[in-house]
């Protein structure tokens, strides 16, 4: 098993498992980036607004799959969400995530 497979091999299965529980796709790019193209039905909360909108996210009471342009901001977002008690995973870049949904 290569390092890439070890690190990312189970992501597709985890995405499917989250989706089976009606996960919310949360795009953490800027509003302008989101308007330029996004996963249909996803919600947009820019990473900088995540902390102040945490109560709103918690009220969804669903697992969250984060995405952004490349996976860096969504990784930070997933970590922030988990540290606030939200079940979350990093879905990576929005375009590659859209192909797994």
N, C-alpha and C positions, 0 to 999 in steps of 0.2 A: 504494500500500500504506500503510495507516494504521500508526501507532505500535504500537497493540495487536497488529495482525496481525504486524508485524515482530518484536515481542518474544515473542509467544506462539503464532503461527501454526503453527509446526512441532512444538509440544508433542505433539499427538495422534499424529503420525507417529513421533516419538521414543518415545512410550509404547508404541506398537504394535511398534516395533523391539525395545525392551527386553523386552517380553512374549514376543516370538518366541524370545527366548533365556532363557526361564524366570526372568524377573526376580522378585525378592522385593518385595512391597509392604510398606514399613516405615512404620508409623504412629507418629509421634513425640509424640503428645499424651499427657497424663497417663493413668494407669490408669483413673481414674474417667471421663474423657472417652471413652476407648476402649470401656469397658463400656457407655456410653450409646448406642453405635452405631458400627459400623466396617465396613470392606470384608471380606467373608468370605474367610478364608484369609490375611489380612494378619497381620504380626507387630507387636507393640507393644513399643517401647523408647522411653520418654520421652526427650526431647531432653537433659535433665540427666544421663541415664545413658549417653549415646552413647559418650563417651570411654572410660569404664571397661569397656564391653562391646564395644569395637572388635575385639578378637581373635575373639570369637564371630561377629561380622558378617563378618569376613574369611574365616572358615571356611566360610561359605555358598558362597563362590566363584561368586557369581552377581551380575549387575547388580542395583541396588537403585533402586526408585522410592519416594521419600519422600512422605509426606502428613501433614497435620495438620488443623486446623479451617479456616484461611484460606489457607495457603501460606507464611506468614512463617516459622514454626518449621521447616517442611519445607525451605525454602530454606536456612536455616542448617545443617540436618542434612545436606543434600546437599553443601554446601560442605565441611563437616567430613569427611564420608566421602571425598570426592574428594581432600582434602589428606592423607588417610591411605591413598591408593592403591586405594580402592574405586570402581568404576565406578558412579556414582550420578547421578540427575536428580531435580529437584523436580517432583513430580506435582501439587502444589497442595493445595487443600482436598479432604478425603477424599470428601465427598459428590459433588462435581463429577468427581473422578477416577473414582469408581465407575461413572459414566455413560459413561466412555470405555473401560472395560475390556471 
